[in-house]
Amino acid sequence: MTVTTQQETDSTGLPTFVRRFTATARGAQLARHFATVELADSGRFEGGEEADAIALVVAELASNAVRHGNVRGRQFEVRLTCMPEAVRVAVSDARGDRQPCAQPAGDGEGGHGMRLVASLATAWGVDRRDVGKTVWADVPCGGGR
């Protein structure tokens, strides 16, 4: 099976990269790789702290989609939108009934990944969809390279 990245441009001309993955641990790994490669190929990032932060947010949101948003036979989607001062990372899954939350420090074993996302992003949230949800985070970058 060939998987291709869909590249779109929004109404302001900003590039958006979209790909779907199987809801498995391997799919989550591939999602992080996808983000790293597509952003580097866009000429906007070539490693560094910003690219690492974006890859980490993708990894966490993709992992959550696999762990908490998995519906048998359904994929999850990663959408990266390059905005002038941030990259919006949006991960959609098929489970709208399970919402993420950032747990306070030291509060059990789970939920700390969303605290990490919140620390790397200027904003994050959850949007409902007809089927499932989209969890998004705006990760700052160097202002329109």
Stockholm file with secondary structure:
# STOCKHOLM 1.0

chainA/1-145         MTVTTQQETDSTGLPTFVRRFTATARGAQLARHFATVELADSGRFEGGEEADAIALVVAELASNAVRHGNVRGRQFEVRLTCMPEAVRVAVSDARGDRQPCAQPAGDGEGGHGMRLVASLATAWGVDRRDVGKTVWADVPCGGGR
#=GR chainA/1-145 SS CCCCCEEEECTTCCEEEEEEEESSHHHHHHHHHHHHHHHHHTTSCCSHHHHHHHHHHHHHHHHHHHHHSCCTTCEEEEEEEECSSEEEEEEEESCTTCCCCCCCTTSSSSSHHHHHHHHHCSEEEEEECSSSEEEEEEEECSSCC
#=GC SS_cons         CCCCCEEEECTTCCEEEEEEEESSHHHHHHHHHHHHHHHHHTTSCCSHHHHHHHHHHHHHHHHHHHHHSCCTTCEEEEEEEECSSEEEEEEEESCTTCCCCCCCTTSSSSSHHHHHHHHHCSEEEEEECSSSEEEEEEEECSSCC
//
